């Protein structure tokens, strides 16, 4: 087994090697914190702080209750994507369902879409709306992310950030998730 002889490096080289190791060990993502600006969607009845103006697209997603129109707002950076999506489900379906089951289905669908595995989850509430906050690994362990999924009436919201493990901006993601508000 080969080992590195640190005595062979001069003082300046040792400093840069130690600096690089400290960055890797203690979260170099903090150095790459993004500036967030508030975005409000009046039709979506939400606001969130994102690192740029989101693009918007609308897709029809096949579900067990038929095709559901989903509105997606996304900002993509070099190593991470920030997204808020919402869908309106038929009122009758939501009234006849257990809210925890609806959140569970949304959680499973989100993880399937990103090859994700939940590492931590907590049931929370947004006002009176049931919600779940998730931390997860993604892309077969090469990425990670955080999300909050909220069921408000018949509207399902998902605020999600996912990116590469390398240079993941933890503080920016926390601020993004914490800023998400519905009305």
Short mmCIF file of the C-alpha atoms (twelve columns), coordinates in Angstrom:
data_MODEL
# 
_entry.id   MODEL 
# 
loop_
_atom_site.group_PDB 
_atom_site.id 
_atom_site.type_symbol 
_atom_site.label_atom_id 
_atom_site.label_alt_id 
_atom_site.label_comp_id 
_atom_site.label_asym_id 
_atom_site.label_seq_id 
_atom_site.Cartn_x 
_atom_site.Cartn_y 
_atom_site.Cartn_z 
_atom_site.pdbx_PDB_model_num 
ATOM 1   C CA . UNK A 1   0.000   0.000  0.000   1 
ATOM 2   C CA . UNK A 2   1.379   3.390  -0.993  1 
ATOM 3   C CA . UNK A 3   1.359   6.240  1.508   1 
ATOM 4   C CA . UNK A 4   1.936   9.954  1.097   1 
ATOM 5   C CA . UNK A 5   5.060   11.361 2.714   1 
ATOM 6   C CA . UNK A 6   4.021   14.855 3.860   1 
ATOM 7   C CA . UNK A 7   7.644   15.660 4.778   1 
ATOM 8   C CA . UNK A 8   8.421   15.794 1.059   1 
ATOM 9   C CA . UNK A 9   6.112   18.825 0.620   1 
ATOM 10  C CA . UNK A 10  7.175   22.365 1.433   1 
ATOM 11  C CA . UNK A 11  5.164   24.547 3.831   1 
ATOM 12  C CA . UNK A 12  3.125   26.226 1.089   1 
ATOM 13  C CA . UNK A 13  2.158   22.885 -0.492  1 
ATOM 14  C CA . UNK A 14  1.176   21.459 2.901   1 
ATOM 15  C CA . UNK A 15  -1.058  24.468 3.511   1 
ATOM 16  C CA . UNK A 16  -2.923  23.999 0.219   1 
ATOM 17  C CA . UNK A 17  -3.312  20.249 0.761   1 
ATOM 18  C CA . UNK A 18  -4.688  20.776 4.275   1 
ATOM 19  C CA . UNK A 19  -6.956  23.586 3.036   1 
ATOM 20  C CA . UNK A 20  -8.364  21.279 0.335   1 
ATOM 21  C CA . UNK A 21  -8.927  18.468 2.839   1 
ATOM 22  C CA . UNK A 22  -10.731 20.846 5.240   1 
ATOM 23  C CA . UNK A 23  -12.986 22.014 2.397   1 
ATOM 24  C CA . UNK A 24  -13.913 18.453 1.535   1 
ATOM 25  C CA . UNK A 25  -14.513 17.404 5.124   1 
ATOM 26  C CA . UNK A 26  -16.414 20.443 6.335   1 
ATOM 27  C CA . UNK A 27  -18.783 21.209 3.513   1 
ATOM 28  C CA . UNK A 28  -17.363 23.228 0.687   1 
ATOM 29  C CA . UNK A 29  -20.999 23.702 -0.352  1 
ATOM 30  C CA . UNK A 30  -21.160 26.528 2.189   1 
ATOM 31  C CA . UNK A 31  -18.678 28.456 0.076   1 
ATOM 32  C CA . UNK A 32  -21.035 28.251 -2.893  1 
ATOM 33  C CA . UNK A 33  -24.147 29.620 -1.221  1 
ATOM 34  C CA . UNK A 34  -26.488 31.161 -3.793  1 
ATOM 35  C CA . UNK A 35  -28.269 34.497 -3.431  1 
ATOM 36  C CA . UNK A 36  -32.012 33.859 -3.263  1 
ATOM 37  C CA . UNK A 37  -34.798 36.133 -4.478  1 
ATOM 38  C CA . UNK A 38  -38.474 35.732 -3.690  1 
ATOM 39  C CA . UNK A 39  -40.738 34.337 -6.385  1 
ATOM 40  C CA . UNK A 40  -44.533 34.445 -6.054  1 
ATOM 41  C CA . UNK A 41  -47.072 32.502 -8.108  1 
ATOM 42  C CA . UNK A 42  -50.509 34.070 -7.663  1 
ATOM 43  C CA . UNK A 43  -52.239 31.294 -9.615  1 
ATOM 44  C CA . UNK A 44  -50.281 28.674 -7.645  1 
ATOM 45  C CA . UNK A 45  -50.953 30.474 -4.344  1 
ATOM 46  C CA . UNK A 46  -47.356 30.046 -3.138  1 
ATOM 47  C CA . UNK A 47  -44.131 31.948 -2.675  1 
ATOM 48  C CA . UNK A 48  -40.558 30.701 -2.382  1 
ATOM 49  C CA . UNK A 49  -37.031 32.108 -2.511  1 
ATOM 50  C CA . UNK A 50  -35.015 30.720 -5.430  1 
ATOM 51  C CA . UNK A 51  -31.550 31.427 -6.877  1 
ATOM 52  C CA . UNK A 52  -32.957 33.036 -10.037 1 
ATOM 53  C CA . UNK A 53  -36.174 33.433 -11.985 1 
ATOM 54  C CA . UNK A 54  -37.755 29.997 -12.496 1 
ATOM 55  C CA . UNK A 55  -38.821 28.660 -15.843 1 
ATOM 56  C CA . UNK A 56  -42.397 27.399 -15.938 1 
ATOM 57  C CA . UNK A 57  -43.859 24.400 -17.677 1 
ATOM 58  C CA . UNK A 58  -47.101 22.490 -17.473 1 
ATOM 59  C CA . UNK A 59  -47.290 18.732 -17.937 1 
ATOM 60  C CA . UNK A 60  -50.076 16.195 -17.777 1 
ATOM 61  C CA . UNK A 61  -49.019 13.401 -15.446 1 
ATOM 62  C CA . UNK A 62  -50.765 10.009 -15.609 1 
ATOM 63  C CA . UNK A 63  -52.044 8.919  -12.177 1 
ATOM 64  C CA . UNK A 64  -54.392 6.294  -10.762 1 
ATOM 65  C CA . UNK A 65  -57.235 8.861  -10.968 1 
ATOM 66  C CA . UNK A 66  -56.450 9.907  -14.546 1 
ATOM 67  C CA . UNK A 67  -54.248 12.557 -16.090 1 
ATOM 68  C CA . UNK A 68  -53.449 15.424 -13.704 1 
ATOM 69  C CA . UNK A 69  -52.149 18.801 -14.888 1 
ATOM 70  C CA . UNK A 70  -48.935 19.670 -13.035 1 
ATOM 71  C CA . UNK A 71  -47.404 23.158 -12.975 1 
ATOM 72  C CA . UNK A 72  -43.627 23.137 -12.519 1 
ATOM 73  C CA . UNK A 73  -41.388 26.105 -11.656 1 
ATOM 74  C CA . UNK A 74  -37.662 25.321 -11.832 1 
ATOM 75  C CA . UNK A 75  -34.253 26.955 -11.566 1 
ATOM 76  C CA . UNK A 76  -31.289 24.834 -12.623 1 
ATOM 77  C CA . UNK A 77  -27.738 25.627 -11.599 1 
ATOM 78  C CA . UNK A 78  -24.604 23.731 -12.584 1 
ATOM 79  C CA . UNK A 79  -24.841 21.230 -9.735  1 
ATOM 80  C CA . UNK A 80  -28.429 21.507 -8.428  1 
ATOM 81  C CA . UNK A 81  -32.060 22.009 -9.438  1 
ATOM 82  C CA . UNK A 82  -34.664 23.848 -7.350  1 
ATOM 83  C CA . UNK A 83  -38.284 23.059 -8.148  1 
ATOM 84  C CA . UNK A 84  -41.784 23.808 -6.948  1 
ATOM 85  C CA . UNK A 85  -44.671 21.909 -8.504  1 
ATOM 86  C CA . UNK A 86  -48.359 21.821 -7.791  1 
ATOM 87  C CA . UNK A 87  -51.294 19.753 -9.009  1 
ATOM 88  C CA . UNK A 88  -55.003 19.981 -8.360  1 
ATOM 89  C CA . UNK A 89  -56.583 16.587 -7.730  1 
ATOM 90  C CA . UNK A 90  -60.311 15.918 -8.030  1 
ATOM 91  C CA . UNK A 91  -61.980 17.105 -4.804  1 
ATOM 92  C CA . UNK A 92  -63.956 13.856 -4.448  1 
ATOM 93  C CA . UNK A 93  -60.773 11.782 -4.590  1 
ATOM 94  C CA . UNK A 94  -59.049 13.864 -1.905  1 
ATOM 95  C CA . UNK A 95  -62.135 13.846 0.356   1 
ATOM 96  C CA . UNK A 96  -62.335 10.053 0.156   1 
ATOM 97  C CA . UNK A 97  -58.600 9.566  0.796   1 
ATOM 98  C CA . UNK A 98  -56.487 9.591  3.894   1 
ATOM 99  C CA . UNK A 99  -54.160 12.642 3.589   1 
ATOM 100 C CA . UNK A 100 -51.220 10.539 4.801   1 
ATOM 101 C CA . UNK A 101 -51.825 8.102  1.930   1 
ATOM 102 C CA . UNK A 102 -51.834 10.960 -0.597  1 
ATOM 103 C CA . UNK A 103 -48.547 12.314 0.831   1 
ATOM 104 C CA . UNK A 104 -47.079 8.811  0.874   1 
ATOM 105 C CA . UNK A 105 -47.949 8.283  -2.801  1 
ATOM 106 C CA . UNK A 106 -46.424 11.641 -3.751  1 
ATOM 107 C CA . UNK A 107 -43.300 10.846 -1.731  1 
ATOM 108 C CA . UNK A 108 -42.870 7.466  -3.444  1 
ATOM 109 C CA . UNK A 109 -43.425 8.988  -6.876  1 
ATOM 110 C CA . UNK A 110 -40.863 11.721 -6.263  1 
ATOM 111 C CA . UNK A 111 -38.246 9.218  -5.102  1 
ATOM 112 C CA . UNK A 112 -38.908 6.969  -8.083  1 
ATOM 113 C CA . UNK A 113 -38.444 9.892  -10.498 1 
ATOM 114 C CA . UNK A 114 -34.972 10.731 -9.150  1 
ATOM 115 C CA . UNK A 115 -33.764 7.247  -8.201  1 
ATOM 116 C CA . UNK A 116 -33.937 8.447  -4.617  1 
ATOM 117 C CA . UNK A 117 -33.879 6.859  -1.194  1 
ATOM 118 C CA . UNK A 118 -35.264 8.660  1.850   1 
ATOM 119 C CA . UNK A 119 -32.684 9.131  4.601   1 
ATOM 120 C CA . UNK A 120 -34.873 11.164 6.975   1 
ATOM 121 C CA . UNK A 121 -38.521 12.186 7.011   1 
ATOM 122 C CA . UNK A 122 -40.782 14.072 9.347   1 
ATOM 123 C CA . UNK A 123 -44.522 14.647 9.263   1 
ATOM 124 C CA . UNK A 124 -45.166 18.370 9.669   1 
ATOM 125 C CA . UNK A 125 -47.986 20.839 8.979   1 
ATOM 126 C CA . UNK A 126 -48.268 24.014 6.936   1 
ATOM 127 C CA . UNK A 127 -50.935 25.768 8.940   1 
ATOM 128 C CA . UNK A 128 -53.716 23.187 8.918   1 
ATOM 129 C CA . UNK A 129 -52.386 21.402 5.818   1 
ATOM 130 C CA . UNK A 130 -50.656 18.036 6.362   1 
ATOM 131 C CA . UNK A 131 -47.123 17.832 5.010   1 
ATOM 132 C CA . UNK A 132 -43.954 15.765 5.036   1 
ATOM 133 C CA . UNK A 133 -40.362 16.997 4.963   1 
ATOM 134 C CA . UNK A 134 -37.797 14.687 3.368   1 
ATOM 135 C CA . UNK A 135 -34.047 14.345 3.133   1 
ATOM 136 C CA . UNK A 136 -32.851 11.854 0.552   1 
ATOM 137 C CA . UNK A 137 -30.028 10.453 -1.497  1 
ATOM 138 C CA . UNK A 138 -30.520 10.557 -5.261  1 
ATOM 139 C CA . UNK A 139 -29.152 9.193  -8.499  1 
ATOM 140 C CA . UNK A 140 -28.061 5.958  -6.901  1 
ATOM 141 C CA . UNK A 141 -26.235 7.729  -4.068  1 
ATOM 142 C CA . UNK A 142 -24.372 10.245 -6.273  1 
ATOM 143 C CA . UNK A 143 -26.679 13.070 -5.271  1 
ATOM 144 C CA . UNK A 144 -28.789 14.290 -2.413  1 
ATOM 145 C CA . UNK A 145 -31.696 16.568 -1.757  1 
ATOM 146 C CA . UNK A 146 -34.409 17.901 0.436   1 
ATOM 147 C CA . UNK A 147 -38.133 18.317 -0.171  1 
ATOM 148 C CA . UNK A 148 -41.386 19.303 1.431   1 
ATOM 149 C CA . UNK A 149 -44.693 17.908 0.152   1 
ATOM 150 C CA . UNK A 150 -47.930 19.603 1.253   1 
ATOM 151 C CA . UNK A 151 -51.577 18.669 0.706   1 
ATOM 152 C CA . UNK A 152 -53.713 21.816 0.975   1 
ATOM 153 C CA . UNK A 153 -57.328 21.061 0.164   1 
ATOM 154 C CA . UNK A 154 -57.182 19.270 -3.173  1 
ATOM 155 C CA . UNK A 155 -53.871 20.868 -4.177  1 
ATOM 156 C CA . UNK A 156 -50.632 18.907 -3.779  1 
ATOM 157 C CA . UNK A 157 -47.440 20.999 -3.566  1 
ATOM 158 C CA . UNK A 158 -43.869 19.748 -3.846  1 
ATOM 159 C CA . UNK A 159 -40.853 21.978 -3.162  1 
ATOM 160 C CA . UNK A 160 -37.691 20.041 -3.931  1 
ATOM 161 C CA . UNK A 161 -33.976 20.647 -4.371  1 
ATOM 162 C CA . UNK A 162 -31.711 17.906 -5.702  1 
ATOM 163 C CA . UNK A 163 -28.106 17.968 -6.810  1 
ATOM 164 C CA . UNK A 164 -24.690 16.411 -6.852  1 
ATOM 165 C CA . UNK A 165 -23.043 15.468 -3.567  1 
ATOM 166 C CA . UNK A 166 -20.047 17.483 -4.726  1 
ATOM 167 C CA . UNK A 167 -20.444 21.157 -3.854  1 
ATOM 168 C CA . UNK A 168 -24.015 20.708 -2.589  1 
ATOM 169 C CA . UNK A 169 -25.127 24.089 -1.163  1 
ATOM 170 C CA . UNK A 170 -26.722 22.887 2.113   1 
ATOM 171 C CA . UNK A 171 -27.468 26.361 3.500   1 
ATOM 172 C CA . UNK A 172 -29.042 27.568 0.259   1 
ATOM 173 C CA . UNK A 173 -31.253 24.482 0.083   1 
ATOM 174 C CA . UNK A 174 -32.355 24.952 3.713   1 
ATOM 175 C CA . UNK A 175 -33.248 28.583 2.995   1 
ATOM 176 C CA . UNK A 176 -35.138 27.555 -0.152  1 
ATOM 177 C CA . UNK A 177 -37.195 24.928 1.722   1 
ATOM 178 C CA . UNK A 178 -37.761 27.182 4.748   1 
ATOM 179 C CA . UNK A 179 -38.989 30.027 2.518   1 
ATOM 180 C CA . UNK A 180 -41.706 27.955 0.842   1 
ATOM 181 C CA . UNK A 181 -45.123 29.337 1.830   1 
ATOM 182 C CA . UNK A 182 -48.679 28.656 0.651   1 
ATOM 183 C CA . UNK A 183 -51.900 30.583 1.098   1 
# 
